[in-house]
Amino acid sequence: MNFFVTLNGRNIKKVLLVIMISFFTALFFYSENLGYYPVFSTKAGPKAVYQGDKGIALTFNIGWGDVQAEPILDTLEKLNVKSATFFLSGEWAERHPDLVQRIVKQGYEVGSLGYSYADYIDLKDAEVRRDMMKSQEVFKKLNLKQVKLLRSPTGHFDKRTIKIADQLGLTVVHWSINSDDWKSPGVQNIVQNIEGAKQGDILLFHASDSAKQTAVALPDIISYLKKKGPFVSVSDMLANGNVKTTLVP
């Protein structure tokens, strides 16, 4: 016995439409995952990223203070710097929602600096997890729903930190060049500390109140770095090139 199925033009169009929607939906989710996860994982497990391949990433930590963040944002805007990444403590962000919104409005990426600016090395696993999650809750309340990067608040981290961050969907980001601007060593010394920067470097600056000379040093820093390559966010750097990761004990 033979069976025949008759498809008219309208049915064929419906089938093709469903196939196309399914294809592009799958492609979308594949691209979303490709942008974050494969870059940061190795056979040995997740690791902290400290350097990329293309572009130069300016990063600013803000853990506390009410004075320095705004002048630094003013300077970056005046110098027409379109890409940078600000790692914010949740506690600071909670108290300065207007500055958080300004950071976003100027087109800068936001990463997490934890919530209470505690040293994760000194905390128990549950305390580290709680601090990371609390900062994420603050960011969600401020309508920042794509915070995927984490910098350990004091710069100290271990395998526990990286593992817990990875379980929460966060990637730990360190740096390859430290400006030491928080020590206020003098404008010229801050500029000298970043000399030698090249494409792929992640530079550490601060916009907390201890960074009293950063805004003044930025014009010379930006002028120097523009000759080395384009400024990019950390996420764009990691998505668009090879990355270097660091082993921790």
FENLIN-V322187 format. One line per field, one symbol per residue. psi: psi as a letter, one per 20 degrees, with the letter a starting at -180 (. if undefined). burial: I if it has 9 or more other ideal C-beta (glycine too) atoms within 8 Angstrom, else O. A space follows every 10 residues. Layout:
psi->???
burial->???
This chain:
psi->pqppppprhg hghgghgggg ggghghhghg hghhhgghhi qrhjaqrppi qbgprpopqp pohrqighgg hghgghghjk ohprpoopqh gghhilhghg hggghjjqqp rqkagjlqoh hiqrghhggg gghhhhgghg hjknikoiqp ppgjiprahg ggggghhjkq pppbqhppik hiiliqghhg ghhiqiqrpi qopprqjrih mijghhhggh gggghhihrq pqrgghghhj rqqpqpqq.
burial->OOOOOOOOOO OIOOIOOOOO OOOOOOOOOO OOIOOIOOII OOOOIIIIII IIIIIIIIII IIIIIOOIIO IIIIIIIOIO IOIIIIIIII IIIOOIIOII IIIIOIOIII IIIIIIIIOI IOIOOOIIIO IIIIIIIIII OIOIOOIIII IIIIOOIIOI IIIIIIOIOI IIIIIIIOII IOOIIOIOII IOIIOOIOII IIIIIIIIII IOIIIOIIII IIOIIOOIIO IIIIIIIIOI IOIIIIOIO
